[in-house]
Amino acid sequence: MQTMLTQQSEIENNNTFAFQQAVVIGSGIAGLTMARVLADYVAKVTIIERDHRPAEEGIQDRTGVPQAHHPHNLQPQGQQILERLFPGMTEELVAARAVRLGEPDDVAFHFEGSWHTAPTNGRHAAVSCSRSLLEQTIYQRICTHPRIEILHGYEVAGLYAQKDGHRVGGVSLRPRTGAAGGQMMLDGDLVVDASGRRSRAPQWLTELGFQPPEEWHIDALVGYASRLYKRPDNFDQDWQMLYIRPTPPDGTRGGIIVPMEDNQWHVALIGVAGDYPPTNEADFLTFARSLPVPHLYETIKNAEPLSRIHGFRRADNRLRRYDRLPRTLEGFLVSGDAVYALNPLYAQGMTLALLACQALGNVLAKHPGRTNDDVAGLAQAFQKRLSKMTESHWRLATQTDWQWDATSVDDNTETLLA
Ligand SMILES: Cc1cc2nc3c(=O)[nH]c(=O)nc-3n(C[C@H](O)[C@H](O)[C@H](O)COP(=O)(O)OP(=O)(O)OC[C@H]3O[C@@H](n4cnc5c(N)ncnc54)[C@H](O)[C@@H]3O)c2cc1C
């Protein structure tokens, strides 16, 4: 290690806060929003993000979040938590030309052979936009927070423990191409892993002599093929968002049209049980025409495409049971897709990341050590609370996926579910 990036002495010692420094790994939806909650309890929060962010402001799809090329719909529950964390966020998104979905008719939802009313947000309108606009809007709020900093272009390579071996001490990080310096260390009283589906936290824990979490894995062999379209000026349907969800055990095809900023539609074709949608021009509309109802095909067949077609196939359900670890690295928390990566068919990922913020807020507010810098029990309390709050979401995804014959479950998960 060449440099100690941040010494405790460099941090403004503020007696109002029990914890001096927190590190958050990843600046996706989970990382940004967890940082916001931590900043109420910690003097300084540093987010480490391996992607560079372009110098000019703007909505960019980053390489670290390939799922941003696919439609994202934030559930009403997630929208409400977001609004509580960042008051005024809903109106800010609408001002950035996101689409308000306030009425039940705004969403046409087809599954199990009939049309259904989608849940709405009661008096709070849900808004629909690209994942990139949502992340960028949260990011801009975080950038103005006086106790949060973001370090771009650095990748976390591992964790280190304090001398007692029980409590997290911080993270080691290395610059990616273009960032300055060699391998470095960054201290943290609390470290949150929000590095997404490909989180390496299980390996990091193993390297420190801790047992990695049990991993449950259920794969309905889901694929997405998505592209942007211009919403035609003469579009005259009642709905703004259309979702045709594949119905097990025989229905393997579906699709979604999500309205987004700038009068665009994000359209995805969805295939389950290995019936992956095509990513070539010639077959895209043919697949769209084969869906159980014609609405999506009829809507896009003459619309103007604005992007190439992007494919995605790593969309299995994977749950890491950090709530069941026999021994916890004190002060080390895991959130977002790094814990729960669900089949996107059920549009729950971002809402789970926001539920984790609610869990963290609850746990920090009640934690006895919050006045004396004692993290003992905090990580376990958080993971258990998160597990309780998100159990029904995991069940919804996996019990439906289970009904396709092609769904695979690894031996470990099958034993645990039995
Ligand atoms: C096709 C598809 C469609 C989806 N549709 C929906 C939807 O409609 N609604 C919904 O709620 N969810 C949806 N999701 C799920 C949603 O994208 C995720 O749940 C959500 O983005 C998770 O956010 P996250 O912050 O946990 O992880 P990510 O968004 O993956 O962010 C992780 C961040 O960590 C960074 N990172 C990774 N490793 C390191 C490291 N070692 N050091 C530093 N930085 C690191 C990455 O660059 C990235 O910025 C969909 C997912 C897919 C794949």
The ligand as an SDF file (V2000), in Angstrom:
LIG
                    3D

 53 58  0  0  0  0  0  0  0  0999 V2000
  -32.6400   -5.6960  -17.4360 C   0  0  0  0  0  0  0  0  0  0  0  0
  -32.9210   -5.1110  -16.0660 C   0  0  0  0  0  0  0  0  0  0  0  0
  -34.0890   -4.4010  -15.8390 C   0  0  0  0  0  0  0  0  0  0  0  0
  -34.3630   -3.9150  -14.5690 C   0  0  0  0  0  0  0  0  0  0  0  0
  -35.5440   -3.2500  -14.3490 N   0  0  0  0  0  0  0  0  0  0  0  0
  -35.8290   -2.7980  -13.1250 C   0  0  0  0  0  0  0  0  0  0  0  0
  -37.0300   -2.0970  -12.8410 C   0  0  0  0  0  0  0  0  0  0  0  0
  -37.8890   -1.9170  -13.7200 O   0  0  0  0  0  0  0  0  0  0  0  0
  -37.2490   -1.6370  -11.5870 N   0  0  0  0  0  0  0  0  0  0  0  0
  -36.3460   -1.8320  -10.5870 C   0  0  0  0  0  0  0  0  0  0  0  0
  -36.5840   -1.4010   -9.4550 O   0  0  0  0  0  0  0  0  0  0  0  0
  -35.1910   -2.4890  -10.8020 N   0  0  0  0  0  0  0  0  0  0  0  0
  -34.9120   -2.9680  -12.0320 C   0  0  0  0  0  0  0  0  0  0  0  0
  -33.7410   -3.6230  -12.2560 N   0  0  0  0  0  0  0  0  0  0  0  0
  -32.8190   -3.8250  -11.1130 C   0  0  0  0  0  0  0  0  0  0  0  0
  -31.9940   -2.5690  -10.8240 C   0  0  0  0  0  0  0  0  0  0  0  0
  -31.2220   -2.2240  -11.9480 O   0  0  0  0  0  0  0  0  0  0  0  0
  -31.0650   -2.8480   -9.6580 C   0  0  0  0  0  0  0  0  0  0  0  0
  -31.7470   -3.4780   -8.6170 O   0  0  0  0  0  0  0  0  0  0  0  0
  -30.4990   -1.5580   -9.1100 C   0  0  0  0  0  0  0  0  0  0  0  0
  -29.9230   -0.7850  -10.1160 O   0  0  0  0  0  0  0  0  0  0  0  0
  -29.4520   -1.9590   -8.0780 C   0  0  0  0  0  0  0  0  0  0  0  0
  -28.6980   -0.9060   -7.7220 O   0  0  0  0  0  0  0  0  0  0  0  0
  -27.3100   -1.0970   -6.9450 P   0  0  0  0  0  0  0  0  0  0  0  0
  -26.9240    0.2630   -6.5690 O   0  0  0  0  0  0  0  0  0  0  0  0
  -27.4370   -2.1360   -5.8790 O   0  0  0  0  0  0  0  0  0  0  0  0
  -26.2890   -1.7310   -7.9990 O   0  0  0  0  0  0  0  0  0  0  0  0
  -25.7420   -1.1280   -9.3510 P   0  0  0  0  0  0  0  0  0  0  0  0
  -26.7230   -0.2070   -9.9590 O   0  0  0  0  0  0  0  0  0  0  0  0
  -25.2700   -2.2750  -10.1490 O   0  0  0  0  0  0  0  0  0  0  0  0
  -24.5050   -0.2260   -8.9150 O   0  0  0  0  0  0  0  0  0  0  0  0
  -23.2890   -0.7650   -8.4510 C   0  0  0  0  0  0  0  0  0  0  0  0
  -22.2180    0.3120   -8.5710 C   0  0  0  0  0  0  0  0  0  0  0  0
  -21.0160   -0.1350   -7.9380 O   0  0  0  0  0  0  0  0  0  0  0  0
  -19.8960    0.1570   -8.7720 C   0  0  0  0  0  0  0  0  0  0  0  0
  -18.8620   -0.8320   -8.4120 N   0  0  0  0  0  0  0  0  0  0  0  0
  -18.9030   -2.1740   -8.5840 C   0  0  0  0  0  0  0  0  0  0  0  0
  -17.8130   -2.7590   -8.0580 N   0  0  0  0  0  0  0  0  0  0  0  0
  -17.0490   -1.7610   -7.5350 C   0  0  0  0  0  0  0  0  0  0  0  0
  -15.8120   -1.7310   -6.8380 C   0  0  0  0  0  0  0  0  0  0  0  0
  -15.1210   -2.8540   -6.5620 N   0  0  0  0  0  0  0  0  0  0  0  0
  -15.3200   -0.5370   -6.4420 N   0  0  0  0  0  0  0  0  0  0  0  0
  -16.0030    0.6100   -6.7060 C   0  0  0  0  0  0  0  0  0  0  0  0
  -17.1930    0.6500   -7.3620 N   0  0  0  0  0  0  0  0  0  0  0  0
  -17.7180   -0.5260   -7.7550 C   0  0  0  0  0  0  0  0  0  0  0  0
  -20.4360    0.0010  -10.1930 C   0  0  0  0  0  0  0  0  0  0  0  0
  -19.6470    0.7010  -11.1340 O   0  0  0  0  0  0  0  0  0  0  0  0
  -21.8290    0.6100  -10.0270 C   0  0  0  0  0  0  0  0  0  0  0  0
  -21.8100    2.0080  -10.1910 O   0  0  0  0  0  0  0  0  0  0  0  0
  -33.4360   -4.1300  -13.5060 C   0  0  0  0  0  0  0  0  0  0  0  0
  -32.2520   -4.8370  -13.7450 C   0  0  0  0  0  0  0  0  0  0  0  0
  -31.9990   -5.3290  -15.0030 C   0  0  0  0  0  0  0  0  0  0  0  0
  -30.7360   -6.1210  -15.2060 C   0  0  0  0  0  0  0  0  0  0  0  0
  1  2  1  0
  2  3  1  0
  2 52  2  0
  3  4  2  0
  4  5  1  0
  4 50  1  0
  5  6  2  0
  6  7  1  0
  6 13  1  0
  7  8  2  0
  7  9  1  0
  9 10  1  0
 10 11  2  0
 10 12  1  0
 12 13  2  0
 13 14  1  0
 14 15  1  0
 14 50  1  0
 15 16  1  0
 16 17  1  0
 16 18  1  0
 18 19  1  0
 18 20  1  0
 20 21  1  0
 20 22  1  0
 22 23  1  0
 23 24  1  0
 24 25  2  0
 24 26  1  0
 24 27  1  0
 27 28  1  0
 28 29  2  0
 28 30  1  0
 28 31  1  0
 31 32  1  0
 32 33  1  0
 33 34  1  0
 33 48  1  0
 34 35  1  0
 35 36  1  0
 35 46  1  0
 36 37  1  0
 36 45  1  0
 37 38  2  0
 38 39  1  0
 39 40  1  0
 39 45  2  0
 40 41  1  0
 40 42  2  0
 42 43  1  0
 43 44  2  0
 44 45  1  0
 46 47  1  0
 46 48  1  0
 48 49  1  0
 50 51  2  0
 51 52  1  0
 52 53  1  0
M  END
$$$$
